[in-house]
């Protein structure tokens, strides 16, 4: 995602089931699982956990532009 100071920042959208979505420490848990396997700069700084499927293009690839637009819209409404 675009970042005003860094140029870009890493974000992640994770599809989870209903029970997992209710877990209060979900983001912290996932980050702890990633830390041993990823460099600190590769761990997302912004997260979204959802139960809906990811948007896909006609080629069945994830529509990253749509996800980025959704993140940008969320940032605008939460600011």
Secondary structure, DSSP 8 states (H G I E B T S, - for coil): -EETTTEE--EEEEE--HHHHT-TTHHHHHHHHHHTTS-GGGS-SEEEEESS---B-TTS-B-HHHHHHHHHHHHHHH-
